[in-house]
Each structure stands twice: as structure tokens, then as C-alpha cells.
Amino acid sequence: MEYAPTYTEAELVQGLRARDQKVFSYLYDHYSPALYGVIVKVLNDNSSAGDVLQEVFLKIWRHLDRYDEEKGRLFTWMLNIARNTAIDILRSKSHKLEQKIQNITDAVHSVNGPLSVHPSTDYIGFSRILEKLTKEQRTLIDLAYYKGCTQEEISRVLEIPLGTVKTRMRNAIIQLRNILNK
């Protein structure tokens, strides 16, 4: 029976900074399902999510020197990279063009059900935290962080004034902080 190592967050960061391939493989094996889930949620497209996931891990590998332990956990940093990369893809002109010319038969094969990934404990925990918010707050967080909408776009979608969106978003983030600090 082969020994399967486990790493603390500090050991992961240290190993990644040392460019240890085993540590990077461990990181990919343990965090890719959660990051993939976020990417799919933002893109709403399983077929391109795998490519975006690879791009995310390349960014993690190349830019680990930008990670600051004092600003947050490694998982949160990686989650932001995944979300931002997916949003960048979503907003890109080529992606929009692909979506417009996508053959109608492809839409028949799209999966609209739950993800078939095994999310990590961090991702499951975050989903439970979001459940503690009001429906209105969850909607704002979903539109802003998972769908990549700007506050102006949220204002148009929800048909509420921009100032109201800003206030409600701020309140949602404060509520999340309070939940996380308990």
C-alpha cells in the first residue's frame, strides 16, 4: 500500500514555491473539483470549463509569488483566480461569438442538473455559508461573483436602482464576514 501524503496549507505554499511537482499534483487532485464547480457555475458550459481549469492551474503555478498568506487562505486565492478567469472568458468577444453560433443541437446535450464533481470540504462549507444569507443577498452574490455581472448590470437585471444594489451588496458582504468570523 502506497503512502498518500497530506499537506497543511503552509506546507502546500512552501512546496509550491519550491516548485515541487508532487505538491502541485496533490493541489490539483484535491482542489480541482471545487475550482471546476465554480468555473462551470460562472460559464454555464461544461465543455469549456476543463480548458479554463487548466488555465487556472497554470496561473496558480506561474503567479504563486503573488499569494500573500496574510490576506487570506490559499483556497480563497485560488478560488478568486478561477472565478476571475472564468469571468474573463465569459466577457471575451470570442466566447460571446462562440455562444451565438453554437449549433442548436449542442444545446440539447447541455446538462442543466447538478454538477457531477466531488466538491472539497471548503466548497461545501462555502455553499452552506451562502445558505445563511437571505434569498436577496444570495442572488446578489450569485450575480456578482459567479455570473460576473457588474453592479450596473445587476441593477438592470433586477430592475432596482444602482444605489440600492451597492447598499445591498455591501450588506451581503458584511453579513458574510460576520458569518465567517463566528
Disulfide bonds with the S-S distance in Angstrom:
none
